[in-house]
Every structure is written in C-alpha cells, then in structure tokens.
Amino acid sequence: MDLRFHAGGRDGQEVLPPLVSVNALMEFLPMDVILQPGDGLLLTVTQTGEDYVPSPLATGGVTIDWAQSTLTLPTIDRPCETLFQVPMIEYGGETTRQC
C-alpha cells in the first residue's frame, strides 16, 4: 500500500509530515481459498511495492502498532460446487487438491 493513499480515493496526499501517525485504510478483495488444518496466512507489510516505482515515503521508517491493530477474517463454510475451480487443475479423487 502506498501510504500517500492512506485515506483512500484516487488522489494521494503528496506530503506526509514526519513522525505523524497515519491510520491506513486497506481493502482486500475476497478470494475462494481453502485452508486445510495446519495451513496459515502470512500478511507481509513492506515499504515498497513490487509492481511500481516506490514512493518518496519509502525512504522513512514504517512501524505498526499491533496492539492497536485488528485483523478480522470471516470463516465461511461453502459447498465445493459454489467455489471457483480453475479448469487446469483436477480436484478430488486421487489428486492432492481437495475441495
């Protein structure tokens, strides 16, 4: 996330004063993902993206106050027929991809 767009929208804030807290609003697009018992999710926060030129803000430090942060993920139990299954993978049976 480019912190110039911490408040959302299409017009980023060009200047962020140093040492000022920013409440960054993020939205994640939903995905049909099956996590088997023992699997996990990894949330990576970096200062630069991998797909564009880094912003000038990437030169400073970024800290996260985990005590004030909340990540809530819903658990939805759906039947296999309602999930998107890519055509190039075999599901069920003898394969390792179980729905």
Sequence and secondary structure as in RCSB ss.txt:
>XXXX:A:sequence
MDLRFHAGGRDGQEVLPPLVSVNALMEFLPMDVILQPGDGLLLTVTQTGEDYVPSPLATGGVTIDWAQSTLTLPT
IDRPCETLFQVPMIEYGGETTRQC
>XXXX:A:secstr
  GGGTT SSS  S   TT                 TT        SS SSS   GGGGS     GGG       
    GGGS   TTS  STTSS   
